[in-house]
């Protein structure tokens, strides 16, 4: 009974924390693990039922149901219908986004991945001068590139098979400047906003990330034509700040129709 009650209380407290998440950065961290809360409370429910504690089991089931309903749109999803026409005329636009992590030295793994997948464009976040140098190895097929560098030495690198016009997105961040790039694909243009928002650990960093997401929404809302926001947003689909970005920028999540797509942690 103790284990079941312990799991239920953890899930219940976490669920209550998510209610106040928009006001407190620490509680905002709790919103990203709703599937785990559902699993914890469901296990707690089974244990409590098996030990004859029906009332506590009902509470555990209620918590599991609430979290499962919130997760449902991501867990149960139909693949989107194929577009009647695509940008290149015969094939979809394929993009790759990787946060390489500035301390990582596995250059060849990234080079091999790009060579194997052959995307039309690649966005790499947390790139250092060493990474930029190493990724010259993929320059043959990706003749068009644009790099930014923040005051800590990290930045974003955009590689493209297609002709590209790029510039820094004004006012986004001096730590890792965002890139606004326009790909010219068979006489059509597609705008890419490549970003790496601040990580939400600490009141100032979390507030900065929220401002960056809001700024992205405002910028996107003023644009015309096909546009894709991509990168490491340091947020999950369950965050109200991410939902505000979608609503404010009239954006659609790329995960829509593909079900559960976790990207962090890598394991």
C-alpha positions in Angstrom: 0.0 0.0 0.0 2.8 2.4 0.9 4.4 2.2 -2.5 1.1 2.7 -4.3 0.3 5.7 -2.1 3.8 7.1 -2.7 3.5 6.9 -6.5 0.0 8.4 -6.4 1.0 11.3 -4.2 4.0 12.1 -6.5 1.7 12.1 -9.5 -0.9 14.2 -7.7 1.5 16.8 -6.5 3.1 17.1 -10.0 -0.4 17.5 -11.5 -1.2 20.3 -9.1 2.1 22.0 -9.9 1.2 22.1 -13.6 -1.8 24.3 -12.8 0.5 27.1 -11.4 3.2 26.5 -14.0 2.7 29.7 -16.0 3.5 31.8 -12.9 6.6 30.0 -11.5 9.5 28.8 -13.6 10.2 25.8 -11.3 6.7 24.5 -11.6 6.8 25.1 -15.4 9.4 22.3 -15.5 6.7 19.9 -14.2 4.5 20.2 -17.3 6.8 18.2 -19.6 6.4 14.8 -18.0 2.6 14.2 -18.1 3.0 10.7 -19.7 5.2 9.7 -16.8 2.7 11.0 -14.3 0.0 9.0 -15.9 2.1 5.8 -15.8 3.1 6.4 -12.1 -0.5 6.9 -11.0 -1.7 4.0 -13.0 0.8 1.7 -11.3 -0.2 3.2 -8.0 -3.8 2.5 -8.8 -3.1 -1.2 -9.4 -1.1 -1.5 -6.2 -3.8 0.2 -4.2 -6.5 -2.0 -5.6 -4.5 -5.1 -5.0 -4.0 -4.1 -1.3 -7.7 -3.3 -0.8 -7.6 0.5 -0.7 -10.3 1.3 -3.2 -10.7 5.0 -2.4 -7.1 5.7 -2.8 -7.1 3.6 -6.0 -9.9 5.8 -7.3 -7.9 8.9 -6.7 -4.9 7.4 -8.5 -7.1 6.4 -11.4 -8.5 10.0 -11.6 -5.0 11.4 -11.8 -4.0 8.9 -14.4 -7.1 9.7 -16.5 -6.5 13.5 -16.3 -2.9 13.1 -17.5 -3.8 10.5 -20.2 -6.5 12.8 -21.6 -3.9 15.6 -21.9 -1.5 13.2 -23.6 -4.1 11.7 -25.9 -3.7 14.1 -28.8 0.0 13.2 -29.0 -0.5 9.5 -28.4 -3.4 8.9 -30.7 -2.9 10.7 -34.0 -3.6 10.1 -37.6 -1.0 10.8 -40.2 -1.7 14.0 -42.2 -3.1 13.6 -45.7 -0.6 13.9 -48.4 -0.3 17.4 -49.9 -1.7 17.8 -53.4 1.4 19.7 -54.5 4.8 20.1 -52.9 7.5 22.6 -53.0 9.9 20.8 -55.3 7.2 19.5 -57.6 8.0 15.8 -57.1 9.4 15.4 -53.5 8.7 16.7 -50.1 11.1 19.2 -48.4 13.3 17.2 -46.0 14.9 19.0 -43.0 17.2 17.9 -40.3 17.7 19.6 -36.9 20.4 18.6 -34.4 21.6 20.2 -31.2 25.2 18.9 -31.4 26.0 20.2 -27.9 29.2 22.3 -27.7 31.1 19.8 -25.6 30.4 16.9 -27.9 33.2 15.7 -30.2 31.5 13.1 -32.2 31.8 15.0 -35.4 31.9 12.0 -37.7 28.5 10.6 -36.4 26.8 13.8 -37.4 28.6 13.9 -40.8 27.6 10.3 -41.5 24.0 10.9 -40.5 23.7 13.9 -42.9 25.3 11.9 -45.6 23.0 8.9 -45.0 19.7 10.9 -44.7 20.6 13.6 -47.4 18.1 16.3 -46.2 17.5 19.4 -48.3 18.7 21.6 -45.4 20.3 21.0 -42.0 20.1 23.2 -38.9 22.7 22.6 -36.2 22.5 24.4 -32.8 25.1 24.9 -30.1 27.8 24.9 -32.9 31.3 26.0 -32.0 34.2 27.0 -34.3 35.5 23.4 -34.1 32.1 22.1 -35.2 32.0 24.5 -38.1 35.4 23.4 -39.2 34.5 19.7 -38.9 31.3 20.1 -40.9 33.2 21.5 -43.9 33.3 17.8 -44.8 29.7 17.9 -46.0 30.3 21.0 -48.1 30.2 19.2 -51.4 26.4 18.7 -51.4 25.7 21.6 -49.1 27.3 24.5 -51.0 25.1 27.1 -49.2 25.8 27.8 -45.6 25.3 30.5 -43.0 26.6 30.6 -39.4 26.1 32.8 -36.4 28.2 33.0 -33.3 27.1 34.3 -29.9 29.2 36.0 -27.2 29.9 32.6 -25.6 31.2 31.2 -28.9 28.2 29.0 -29.7 25.9 29.6 -32.6 23.7 28.1 -35.3 24.8 26.7 -38.6 22.4 26.3 -41.5 23.4 24.1 -44.5 21.4 24.0 -47.7 21.4 22.2 -51.0 19.2 25.0 -52.4 20.3 28.7 -52.9 19.8 30.5 -49.6 19.6 34.1 -48.4 20.1 34.4 -44.7 20.5 36.9 -41.9 20.5 37.2 -38.1 17.0 37.6 -36.6 17.2 41.0 -34.9 16.9 41.2 -31.1 16.4 37.5 -30.5 19.6 36.6 -28.5 23.2 37.6 -28.2 24.0 34.2 -26.7 23.0 32.2 -29.7 21.6 34.5 -32.5 18.7 33.1 -34.5 18.8 32.8 -38.2 16.2 33.8 -40.7 16.9 32.0 -44.0 15.0 31.9 -47.3 15.5 28.8 -49.4 14.9 29.3 -53.1 13.4 26.0 -54.4 12.4 25.8 -58.0 11.3 29.4 -58.2 9.5 29.2 -54.9 10.8 30.5 -51.6 10.5 28.9 -48.1 11.5 30.8 -45.0 13.3 29.0 -42.2 13.6 30.5 -38.7 16.4 28.5 -37.0 16.5 29.1 -33.3 18.0 27.8 -30.0 16.1 29.4 -27.1 17.5 29.8 -23.6 17.3 26.8 -21.4 14.6 27.2 -18.7 16.7 26.5 -15.6 16.6 29.6 -13.4 14.2 32.5 -13.2 16.1 34.7 -15.6 16.8 32.0 -18.2 13.3 30.8 -18.1 11.9 34.3 -18.5 14.3 34.8 -21.4 13.1 31.7 -23.1 9.4 32.7 -22.7 10.2 36.2 -24.2 12.0 34.5 -27.1 9.1 32.2 -27.9 6.7 35.2 -27.7 9.0 37.2 -30.0 9.0 34.3 -32.5 5.2 34.3 -32.5 5.1 38.0 -33.2 7.7 37.8 -36.0 6.0 34.9 -37.7 2.6 36.5 -37.5 3.9 39.4 -39.7 5.4 37.1 -42.4 3.8 35.9 -45.6 4.4 32.7 -47.5 5.6 29.3 -46.4 7.5 29.5 -43.1 9.0 26.9 -40.8 10.3 27.5 -37.3 12.8 24.9 -36.2 15.7 24.3 -33.8 16.0 23.5 -30.2 13.1 25.4 -28.5 13.9 24.0 -25.0 10.2 23.3 -24.5 7.7 20.5 -24.9 4.2 20.4 -26.5 2.6 20.4 -23.1 4.0 23.9 -22.2 1.5 26.8 -22.4 4.4 28.9 -23.8 4.7 26.5 -26.8 1.0 26.5 -27.3 1.0 30.3 -27.2 3.7 30.2 -29.9 1.5 28.1 -32.1 -1.5 30.2 -31.6 0.2 33.6 -31.8 2.2 32.7 -34.9 -0.7 30.8 -36.6 1.7 27.8 -36.7 1.0 24.1 -36.9 3.1 21.7 -34.9 5.3 19.4 -37.1 4.4 16.6 -34.7 0.7 16.8 -35.6 -0.4 13.5 -37.1 2.7 11.5 -36.2 2.0 10.5 -32.6 4.4 10.6 -29.7 7.8 11.9 -30.9 10.2 12.4 -27.9 13.5 14.1 -28.7 15.0 14.5 -25.3 16.8 13.0 -23.6 18.4 11.1 -26.5 18.2 7.7 -25.0 
